[in-house]
Amino acid sequence: MSDPLLPDILSVEAARVRYKQAKQYYVGRDKRSTSEAVEIVVRTSDELPIANVSPALFVGEVPLPEYTRVGRNLYKFYAFEFQKLEEGTAIALGWPQLPSRKIKTNFRYRLGGGPTVA
């Protein structure tokens, strides 16, 4: 099943990152902070849509809704609670509120190298 609003994923690279300054994020209404995360850089065939609800990268059943655009069709998704991610798990793109309709890819979650400092 495909979603006409979502582009195809062309490449995926994941790396564990240590931040010099803690990053703030939310889980529901709870504000949290961390000095470490996994950043997953995704290249897509087209831009991610701008909508009221942003798409999310799914690592298995874990949605990663927080991302920044880092280039043309290039996005960095943040896994602040990266302990929930399992090596070898399938990667998909979809909408957080409709996880059953996510678009599967042939990519798997693999962590590259050791932690870097950002």
C-alpha positions in Angstrom: 0.0 0.0 0.0 1.4 3.4 -0.8 0.4 6.9 0.2 0.4 9.5 -2.6 1.5 12.2 -0.1 4.6 10.4 1.1 7.8 10.0 -1.0 9.9 6.8 -1.3 12.9 6.4 1.0 16.1 6.1 -1.0 18.7 5.7 1.8 19.0 5.5 5.6 22.0 6.0 7.9 21.8 5.8 11.7 24.4 7.1 14.1 24.5 7.5 17.9 25.3 11.1 18.9 26.3 12.8 22.1 25.3 16.4 22.5 27.5 19.0 24.1 24.3 20.7 25.3 21.2 18.6 26.3 18.3 18.4 23.8 14.8 18.9 25.0 11.9 16.8 23.8 8.4 15.7 24.8 6.8 12.4 25.4 3.1 13.3 25.5 3.0 16.3 27.7 6.1 15.4 29.7 9.2 17.5 28.9 12.4 15.5 29.0 16.1 16.1 28.1 18.9 14.0 27.0 22.6 14.3 26.1 22.5 11.3 23.8 20.3 10.1 20.9 20.3 8.2 17.6 20.0 10.4 14.6 18.7 8.7 11.4 19.4 10.5 8.2 16.9 9.7 5.5 17.0 10.6 1.8 13.7 10.7 0.0 12.5 10.8 -3.6 10.7 14.0 -3.0 10.0 16.5 -0.1 8.1 15.4 2.9 4.6 17.0 2.9 3.9 20.1 5.0 0.7 19.4 6.8 -1.1 19.8 10.2 0.4 16.5 11.2 3.9 15.6 10.1 4.9 12.2 8.9 7.1 10.0 11.1 9.8 7.5 10.5 8.9 4.1 12.1 11.6 1.8 13.4 9.5 -1.3 13.8 6.5 -0.1 15.8 8.4 2.9 17.3 7.4 6.2 15.7 10.0 9.0 15.4 8.0 12.1 14.7 10.7 14.7 15.4 12.9 15.6 12.5 14.7 18.5 10.8 15.4 19.1 7.1 19.1 19.0 6.5 19.1 19.3 2.7 17.2 18.8 -0.5 15.0 15.7 0.2 17.3 14.9 3.2 15.9 14.7 6.7 17.4 13.9 10.2 15.0 12.0 12.5 15.7 11.9 16.2 15.4 8.8 18.4 15.8 10.3 21.9 14.7 7.1 23.6 16.9 5.0 21.3 17.0 2.1 23.8 13.5 1.1 22.4 15.0 0.5 18.9 16.1 -3.0 17.9 18.9 -3.7 15.5 17.7 -5.2 12.2 14.1 -3.9 12.7 12.2 -2.8 9.5 12.0 1.0 8.7 8.9 2.5 7.4 7.4 6.0 6.7 3.9 6.9 7.7 1.6 9.0 9.8 1.8 8.8 13.7 -1.9 8.7 14.1 -2.3 5.8 11.5 0.6 3.4 12.3 -1.2 0.5 10.6 -1.0 2.3 7.2 2.8 3.0 7.3 4.7 2.4 4.1 7.3 -0.4 4.4 10.7 -0.2 2.9 13.6 -2.6 2.3 15.7 -0.8 4.9 16.6 -2.1 8.3 17.7 -0.2 11.4 21.5 -0.6 11.7 23.7 1.6 13.9 26.9 2.7 12.3 30.1 3.3 14.2 30.5 4.6 17.7 29.0 7.8 19.2 29.9 11.1 17.7 29.8 14.5 19.4 27.4 17.2 18.1 
